[in-house]
Amino acid sequence: MGILYRAECSRCGEGPTLKLEDRLDLLDLQALYGHILDRREWERLGEIYTEDAVFDATSVGIPVMSGLSSIREALVPLEESGVTLAHHSTNAVLVEATDTTARMLSKYIAHHLTASVAYGEYEDELVKLREGWRIRRRTARRIALGNEQA
């Protein structure tokens, strides 16, 4: 797969360049996603996704969702069913970045009602809007569910 990320430091010179404030905003966005889902604050999904966002969760059995309303329509019944009790995002790293776009990789952990745990990766394409950073495209890849490898 090659190098996914090269840390930004004075001796590296090849890492993504982004203001510290933007980096922190991107990390906050990753964390906010789990809080919004766990609290069932569906009206706040616009704080995470652009209006024309695409969420590809086909590896977890959910069809591709195109547009914020489609994402909301697919997630609400799934989450309201209580299948997933808690969402966690971790290990977020920037892969590419400019002043207005970024690509991030992160890990997710989802605790389910059945006491099983799913974990995998998110690959996000983000854009900086007037309102702040938003996910334009998210791809979820399940690595495992419980003891089973995907």
RODRENMAR-455338 format. One line per 3 residues: for each residue x, y, z of C-alpha. Coordinates in pm, whole numbers. Layout:
! RODRENMAR-455338
X/Y/Z ~ ... .
//
This chain:
! RODRENMAR-455338
0/0/0 ~ 300/234/40 ~ 347/521/280 .
10/646/401 ~ 135/942/597 ~ 456/1124/662 .
454/1330/979 ~ 510/1701/936 ~ 833/1809/1103 .
1119/2048/1038 ~ 1350/1771/916 ~ 1091/1588/702 .
980/1861/464 ~ 737/1632/279 ~ 432/1608/506 .
98/1772/438 ~ 97/2143/509 ~ -205/2270/695 .
-255/2526/968 ~ -272/2387/1320 ~ -624/2528/1361 .
-738/2335/1052 ~ -576/2014/1178 ~ -758/2049/1509 .
-1086/2124/1331 ~ -1047/1807/1124 ~ -984/1597/1435 .
-1285/1756/1606 ~ -1498/1670/1303 ~ -1396/1304/1330 .
-1491/1297/1699 ~ -1813/1493/1652 ~ -1946/1229/1412 .
-1966/967/1687 ~ -2129/1206/1931 ~ -2396/1309/1680 .
-2478/946/1598 ~ -2477/830/1961 ~ -2704/1118/2067 .
-2930/1068/1765 ~ -2895/1437/1668 ~ -2985/1380/1304 .
-3047/1749/1233 ~ -2674/1805/1299 ~ -2545/1573/1023 .
-2499/1888/811 ~ -2215/1975/1051 ~ -2037/1662/929 .
-2128/1619/561 ~ -2158/1851/262 ~ -2500/1870/93 .
-2365/1662/-197 ~ -2166/1415/16 ~ -2127/1050/-77 .
-2102/782/192 ~ -1994/442/62 ~ -2058/180/330 .
-2108/-114/94 ~ -1847/-318/282 ~ -2075/-312/587 .
-2386/-399/386 ~ -2529/-50/336 ~ -2583/80/-21 .
-2395/392/-133 ~ -2568/705/-6 ~ -2550/1019/-222 .
-2643/1355/-74 ~ -2698/1464/284 ~ -3068/1376/278 .
-2989/1025/150 ~ -2729/978/425 ~ -2978/1091/686 .
-3256/869/546 ~ -3027/563/555 ~ -2867/625/895 .
-3171/726/1099 ~ -3362/393/1086 ~ -3040/196/1124 .
-2924/390/1428 ~ -3270/425/1581 ~ -3297/46/1582 .
-3038/53/1859 ~ -2807/-190/1683 ~ -2503/29/1754 .
-2463/163/2106 ~ -2145/368/2062 ~ -1928/495/1778 .
-1560/578/1816 ~ -1314/726/1566 ~ -943/698/1634 .
-598/703/1472 ~ -686/986/1232 ~ -402/1089/1001 .
-381/1331/712 ~ -278/1172/386 ~ -306/1482/166 .
-395/1841/242 ~ -424/2187/93 ~ -576/2500/245 .
-926/2389/139 ~ -916/2012/87 ~ -788/1714/280 .
-784/1338/272 ~ -781/1154/603 ~ -765/795/717 .
-904/690/1053 ~ -1012/379/1238 ~ -1360/319/1373 .
-1489/100/1653 ~ -1863/38/1687 ~ -2007/-134/1993 .
-2325/-325/1909 ~ -2629/-420/2114 ~ -2537/-787/2069 .
-2214/-720/2265 ~ -2014/-761/1945 ~ -1769/-500/1826 .
-1713/-398/1466 ~ -1401/-219/1361 ~ -1264/-87/1040 .
-1137/218/855 ~ -1278/540/720 ~ -1121/710/422 .
-1249/1065/399 ~ -1224/1338/140 ~ -1292/1670/311 .
-1350/2024/197 ~ -1332/2351/385 ~ -1650/2554/343 .
-1745/2893/487 ~ -1905/2702/777 ~ -1595/2489/837 .
-1462/2149/733 ~ -1707/1890/602 ~ -1682/1538/464 .
-1744/1531/89 ~ -1687/1158/51 ~ -1655/885/316 .
-1571/523/247 ~ -1614/276/533 ~ -1423/-52/520 .
-1504/-312/782 ~ -1200/-505/900 ~ -1381/-734/1143 .
-1706/-793/1328 ~ -1654/-965/1661 ~ -1403/-1243/1609 .
-1465/-1269/1235 ~ -1235/-1102/984 ~ -1411/-919/702 .
//
